[in-house]
Amino acid sequence: MSVLPDTKDLTDEQSATLEKAALLIINARREAGEMLRRAEIQRFDDDFFGSRCRKCGNCREFVGNDDVCRRSACRHNASQHAT
């Protein structure tokens, strides 16, 4: 599991870059999962390439394509999900 750096010392530009990079990771995982589903691989767990939230731990997958998870119980940044 990757370790999220302390983001309080990041500049606004660095924070924005971190969120963009996190969304790239999340989208790559989604694409990889779709590839495996299309290949009809048996016993494939949908959470295999998941992006569980490290902050709340309850959200199994990042929802949306914005900087913040759209799940009402989560609403954490993409970087919190890109583990």
C-alpha positions in Angstrom: 0.0 0.0 0.0 1.3 3.4 -0.9 1.7 6.1 1.7 0.1 9.5 1.1 2.6 12.3 1.8 1.7 15.0 4.2 -0.3 17.3 1.9 -0.5 20.3 4.2 2.9 21.5 2.9 2.0 21.3 -0.8 1.4 24.4 -2.8 -2.0 24.8 -4.6 -0.3 23.8 -7.9 1.2 20.7 -6.3 -2.1 19.7 -4.7 -3.9 20.1 -8.1 -1.2 17.9 -9.7 -1.6 15.3 -7.0 -5.3 15.1 -7.6 -4.9 14.9 -11.4 -2.4 12.1 -11.0 -4.7 10.2 -8.6 -7.5 10.4 -11.1 -5.2 9.0 -13.8 -4.5 6.0 -11.5 -8.2 5.5 -10.7 -9.2 5.6 -14.3 -6.4 3.2 -15.3 -7.7 0.8 -12.6 -11.2 1.1 -14.0 -10.0 0.4 -17.5 -8.0 -2.6 -16.3 -11.0 -4.0 -14.5 -13.2 -3.6 -17.6 -10.6 -5.4 -19.7 -10.7 -8.4 -17.3 -14.5 -8.4 -17.3 -14.7 -8.3 -21.1 -12.3 -11.3 -21.1 -14.8 -13.1 -18.9 -12.1 -14.1 -16.4 -13.8 -16.3 -13.8 -13.8 -15.5 -10.1 -12.7 -11.9 -10.8 -13.3 -9.8 -7.8 -14.6 -6.3 -8.8 -12.5 -4.8 -6.0 -9.3 -6.4 -7.4 -8.2 -3.0 -8.8 -10.3 -1.1 -6.4 -9.7 2.3 -5.0 -10.9 2.1 -1.4 -10.8 5.4 0.6 -7.9 5.5 3.0 -9.5 8.4 5.0 -12.9 6.9 5.8 -12.3 3.2 4.9 -15.9 2.7 4.2 -16.0 3.7 0.6 -14.8 0.7 -1.5 -14.6 2.6 -4.8 -14.0 6.2 -5.9 -17.2 7.4 -7.6 -17.1 10.1 -10.3 -14.4 11.8 -12.4 -13.9 14.9 -10.3 -11.4 15.7 -7.6 -13.8 14.5 -4.9 -15.7 11.2 -4.5 -19.3 11.7 -5.2 -20.4 9.1 -2.7 -22.3 11.1 0.0 -20.8 9.1 2.9 -17.3 9.8 1.6 -16.6 13.0 -0.3 -12.8 12.6 0.0 -10.2 13.6 -2.5 -9.2 11.3 -5.4 -5.7 11.1 -3.8 -7.3 9.5 -0.7 -8.5 6.7 -3.0 -5.5 6.2 -5.2 -3.7 3.6 -3.0 
